[in-house]
Amino acid sequence: MLVAGLWIPVYGSQVGEGWLYGAGVFLPDKLGWSGTLIFTLVFLTIVYAFVTCNKNKPESILCMVFLRIKSYIAHSILKGGSS
């Protein structure tokens, strides 16, 4: 409830309006239906690979790259910003 009550003072507008929200984009209008399907599947595959990489057994180069990115993000958060 506190977060919902602070929305207007923090962002200065109602939910769904203002600078935080851009114009809506319907991907099939931009990429076509097949392009949207390919984009979505590639995006979900990358997210799945990023989330499921096991640091004890990095089985692929892509997994090692993801683990390096994860450690950089964690280091940046703990340090209080990127350097």
N, C-alpha and C positions, 0 to 999 in steps of 0.2 A: 504494500500500500504506500509506503514511503516513496518508492521509486516512481510509482504512478502519479503521486502527488507532486513530485519534483520535475515531471516532464516539461511542463509549460515554463516554469522559471528558468530551467537549465537551457532548453532549446528555443524558447521564445515563440513557440507556435503549437497548435494542436497536433496530436498524433496523426501522421499521414500528410501533413502539410509542412511547408517551410523548406529551408536550405538543406535539410538532412535527406530529403527525398528528391530524386531526380525524375525525369520523365520515364514512364513505363516503356519497356522494350519487349516486343513480342518477337522472340528469336526466329521463328519461321519466316517472318517478314524480312529479316536481315540476312539469314543464312539459307533459307529454304528448309523444307521438312527433312530432307536427308542430311543436310549440313548440321541442322540442329540435333538430330539423333546422333550423328558422329561426334559432335562437340560434347554432348551430354555424356555419352559413353566414355570418351577419352577423359573427360574431367572426373567422372566417378571412378574410373580405373586408377587415375593418379592419386586421388584422395584415398582410395582403398589401399593402394600400395604404401602410401605415406603413413597411414594409421597402423597397418599390420606389420611393418618391418620390425623384426626382432633383433635387438642389439646383441644378443648372445650368438646368433647365427645369421649374420648378413650373407644371404645367398646370392645376391646379384650386385652388380655395380650400381644399379638404380637404388637399391636398398641402402647401400653404403652412402650414396649421395644424400638420400633422405635423412639418414641418421646424422650426417654432418650438418644438414640444415636444422634438424631438430636440436642438436646440441648448441648450435650458434644462437638459435632463438631463445633457448633456455638460459644460456649464458648472458644474453643481452637483457633478458627480463630480470635476472638476478642481480646484474650489475646496475640496473636502473636506466638502461638506454643503450643504444648501439654506439660503437666507437669506430 
